[in-house]
Amino acid sequence: MYMTTILFFHICVALAGIVMSGLALLRPSARLLRFSYGAVALTFASGTYLVIAGPAHLVSSCISGIIYLGVVSAGLVPARMRLARQNQL
């Protein structure tokens, strides 16, 4: 039961991170970027816990984590650059 709750939290935070990353790309703001960074950190913290607690699918978990980081980074890096450009003007 406890692992199911952690897994549900992990999935919800990961999806929220992807959505916030997309929103930050469309409308960059410092606040949205901070929330996105927090979602990424929580996703990796809960993912690390899930891997340590039940390492049966370690390789697939690591590959999924790398893909998640790539998708979120693809939104956060350009959003950060756009925000920096906006602040320079």
The 8 nearest C-alpha neighbors of each residue, nearest first, counted from 0:
[[1, 3, 2, 4, 5, 6, 7, 8],
 [0, 2, 4, 3, 5, 6, 7, 8],
 [3, 1, 5, 4, 0, 6, 49, 52],
 [4, 2, 6, 0, 1, 5, 7, 8],
 [3, 5, 7, 1, 2, 6, 8, 0],
 [4, 6, 8, 2, 7, 3, 9, 1],
 [5, 7, 9, 3, 4, 8, 2, 10],
 [6, 8, 4, 10, 9, 5, 3, 11],
 [9, 7, 5, 11, 6, 10, 12, 4],
 [8, 10, 6, 12, 7, 11, 42, 45],
 [9, 11, 13, 7, 8, 12, 14, 6],
 [12, 10, 8, 14, 13, 9, 15, 7],
 [11, 13, 15, 9, 14, 10, 38, 16],
 [14, 12, 16, 10, 15, 11, 42, 9],
 [13, 15, 17, 11, 16, 12, 10, 18],
 [14, 16, 12, 18, 13, 17, 19, 11],
 [17, 15, 13, 38, 19, 14, 35, 18],
 [16, 18, 20, 14, 15, 19, 71, 21],
 [17, 19, 15, 21, 20, 16, 22, 14],
 [20, 18, 22, 16, 21, 17, 35, 23],
 [19, 21, 23, 17, 74, 18, 22, 75],
 [22, 20, 24, 18, 19, 23, 74, 17],
 [21, 23, 19, 25, 24, 20, 26, 18],
 [24, 22, 27, 20, 26, 21, 25, 78],
 [23, 25, 78, 21, 22, 74, 27, 26],
 [24, 26, 22, 23, 27, 21, 78, 20],
 [27, 25, 23, 24, 22, 28, 78, 21],
 [28, 26, 23, 78, 82, 24, 25, 81],
 [29, 27, 31, 30, 32, 82, 26, 23],
 [28, 30, 32, 31, 33, 27, 82, 79],
 [31, 29, 33, 28, 32, 34, 35, 27],
 [32, 30, 34, 28, 33, 29, 23, 35],
 [31, 33, 35, 29, 30, 34, 36, 28],
 [34, 32, 36, 30, 35, 31, 37, 29],
 [35, 33, 37, 31, 32, 36, 38, 30],
 [34, 36, 32, 38, 37, 33, 16, 19],
 [37, 35, 33, 39, 38, 34, 32, 40],
 [38, 36, 34, 40, 35, 39, 41, 33],
 [37, 39, 16, 35, 41, 36, 40, 12],
 [38, 40, 42, 36, 37, 41, 16, 43],
 [39, 41, 37, 43, 42, 38, 44, 36],
 [42, 40, 44, 38, 43, 39, 45, 37],
 [43, 41, 39, 45, 40, 44, 13, 9],
 [42, 44, 46, 40, 41, 45, 47, 39],
 [43, 45, 41, 47, 46, 42, 40, 48],
 [44, 46, 48, 42, 47, 43, 9, 41],
 [47, 45, 43, 49, 48, 44, 42, 50],
 [46, 48, 50, 44, 45, 49, 43, 51],
 [47, 49, 45, 51, 46, 50, 52, 44],
 [48, 50, 46, 52, 47, 51, 53, 45],
 [51, 49, 54, 47, 53, 48, 52, 46],
 [52, 50, 48, 49, 53, 54, 47, 46],
 [53, 51, 49, 50, 48, 54, 2, 47],
 [52, 54, 50, 51, 55, 49, 56, 57],
 [55, 53, 50, 57, 56, 51, 52, 49],
 [56, 54, 53, 57, 50, 58, 52, 60],
 [57, 55, 54, 59, 58, 60, 50, 53],
 [56, 58, 60, 54, 59, 55, 61, 50],
 [59, 57, 61, 60, 56, 62, 63, 55],
 [58, 60, 62, 61, 56, 57, 63, 64],
 [61, 59, 63, 57, 58, 62, 56, 64],
 [60, 62, 64, 58, 63, 59, 57, 65],
 [61, 63, 59, 65, 64, 60, 66, 58],
 [62, 64, 66, 60, 61, 65, 59, 67],
 [65, 63, 61, 67, 62, 66, 68, 60],
 [64, 66, 68, 62, 67, 63, 69, 61],
 [65, 67, 69, 63, 68, 64, 70, 62],
 [68, 66, 64, 70, 69, 65, 63, 71],
 [67, 69, 65, 71, 66, 70, 72, 64],
 [70, 68, 66, 72, 67, 71, 73, 65],
 [71, 69, 73, 67, 72, 68, 66, 74],
 [70, 72, 68, 74, 73, 69, 17, 20],
 [73, 71, 75, 69, 74, 70, 76, 68],
 [74, 72, 70, 71, 75, 69, 76, 77],
 [73, 75, 72, 20, 71, 24, 21, 76],
 [74, 76, 72, 78, 20, 77, 73, 79],
 [75, 77, 79, 78, 72, 74, 73, 80],
 [78, 76, 80, 79, 75, 74, 81, 24],
 [79, 77, 24, 75, 81, 80, 76, 27],
 [80, 78, 82, 76, 77, 81, 75, 83],
 [79, 81, 77, 83, 78, 82, 84, 76],
 [82, 80, 84, 78, 83, 79, 77, 85],
 [81, 83, 85, 79, 84, 80, 27, 78],
 [82, 84, 80, 86, 81, 85, 79, 87],
 [83, 85, 81, 87, 82, 86, 80, 88],
 [86, 84, 82, 83, 87, 88, 81, 80],
 [85, 87, 83, 84, 88, 82, 81, 80],
 [86, 88, 84, 85, 83, 82, 81, 80],
 [87, 86, 85, 84, 83, 82, 81, 80]]
